[in-house]
Amino acid sequence: MAQKTIALDQEAYDLLRARKRQGESFSEAVKRLARKRRSFLDFAGAWRDVPKAELDTIRDFLQRGRELERNRMAERRKRMR
């Protein structure tokens, strides 16, 4: 693959270096950071082929998790009073 050299001022270099993950090359970091960010609307309809029973199971799981978290936070608030 061909390589290109680009010039960055110190601030740009420092910003890129700070966003680069451990073990990731600068080229990999630039590609990851330059990718188009996706909108939530891009995922509209993504679950349409999932069977209703499976969606119900997922919904129940998420609701139970929210309930547990609400209870945990309520207990924490009580202890702080």
Rosetta constraint file for C-alpha pairs under 8 A:
AtomPair CA 8 CA 12 HARMONIC 5.77 0.50
AtomPair CA 8 CA 13 HARMONIC 5.80 0.50
AtomPair CA 9 CA 13 HARMONIC 6.24 0.50
AtomPair CA 10 CA 14 HARMONIC 6.05 0.50
AtomPair CA 11 CA 15 HARMONIC 6.18 0.50
AtomPair CA 12 CA 16 HARMONIC 6.16 0.50
AtomPair CA 13 CA 17 HARMONIC 6.00 0.50
AtomPair CA 14 CA 18 HARMONIC 6.07 0.50
AtomPair CA 15 CA 19 HARMONIC 6.41 0.50
AtomPair CA 16 CA 20 HARMONIC 6.12 0.50
AtomPair CA 16 CA 26 HARMONIC 7.83 0.50
AtomPair CA 16 CA 29 HARMONIC 7.69 0.50
AtomPair CA 16 CA 30 HARMONIC 7.82 0.50
AtomPair CA 17 CA 26 HARMONIC 7.68 0.50
AtomPair CA 19 CA 29 HARMONIC 7.46 0.50
AtomPair CA 20 CA 24 HARMONIC 6.34 0.50
AtomPair CA 20 CA 25 HARMONIC 7.52 0.50
AtomPair CA 20 CA 26 HARMONIC 6.79 0.50
AtomPair CA 20 CA 29 HARMONIC 5.37 0.50
AtomPair CA 21 CA 29 HARMONIC 7.29 0.50
AtomPair CA 24 CA 28 HARMONIC 6.06 0.50
AtomPair CA 24 CA 29 HARMONIC 6.42 0.50
AtomPair CA 25 CA 29 HARMONIC 6.21 0.50
AtomPair CA 26 CA 30 HARMONIC 6.14 0.50
AtomPair CA 27 CA 31 HARMONIC 6.25 0.50
AtomPair CA 28 CA 32 HARMONIC 6.13 0.50
AtomPair CA 29 CA 33 HARMONIC 6.02 0.50
AtomPair CA 30 CA 34 HARMONIC 5.84 0.50
AtomPair CA 31 CA 35 HARMONIC 6.26 0.50
AtomPair CA 38 CA 42 HARMONIC 6.47 0.50
AtomPair CA 39 CA 43 HARMONIC 7.64 0.50
AtomPair CA 40 CA 44 HARMONIC 7.21 0.50
AtomPair CA 50 CA 54 HARMONIC 6.70 0.50
AtomPair CA 50 CA 55 HARMONIC 6.67 0.50
AtomPair CA 51 CA 55 HARMONIC 6.40 0.50
AtomPair CA 52 CA 56 HARMONIC 6.07 0.50
AtomPair CA 53 CA 57 HARMONIC 6.31 0.50
AtomPair CA 54 CA 58 HARMONIC 6.27 0.50
AtomPair CA 55 CA 59 HARMONIC 6.02 0.50
AtomPair CA 56 CA 60 HARMONIC 6.06 0.50
AtomPair CA 57 CA 61 HARMONIC 6.16 0.50
AtomPair CA 58 CA 62 HARMONIC 6.22 0.50
AtomPair CA 59 CA 63 HARMONIC 6.10 0.50
AtomPair CA 60 CA 64 HARMONIC 6.06 0.50
AtomPair CA 61 CA 65 HARMONIC 6.23 0.50
AtomPair CA 62 CA 66 HARMONIC 6.22 0.50
AtomPair CA 63 CA 67 HARMONIC 6.15 0.50
AtomPair CA 64 CA 68 HARMONIC 6.15 0.50
AtomPair CA 65 CA 69 HARMONIC 6.17 0.50
AtomPair CA 66 CA 70 HARMONIC 6.10 0.50
AtomPair CA 67 CA 71 HARMONIC 6.22 0.50
AtomPair CA 68 CA 72 HARMONIC 6.10 0.50
AtomPair CA 69 CA 73 HARMONIC 6.12 0.50
AtomPair CA 70 CA 74 HARMONIC 6.12 0.50
AtomPair CA 71 CA 75 HARMONIC 6.20 0.50
AtomPair CA 72 CA 76 HARMONIC 6.25 0.50
AtomPair CA 73 CA 77 HARMONIC 6.16 0.50
AtomPair CA 74 CA 78 HARMONIC 6.29 0.50
AtomPair CA 75 CA 79 HARMONIC 6.38 0.50
AtomPair CA 76 CA 80 HARMONIC 6.39 0.50
AtomPair CA 77 CA 81 HARMONIC 6.61 0.50
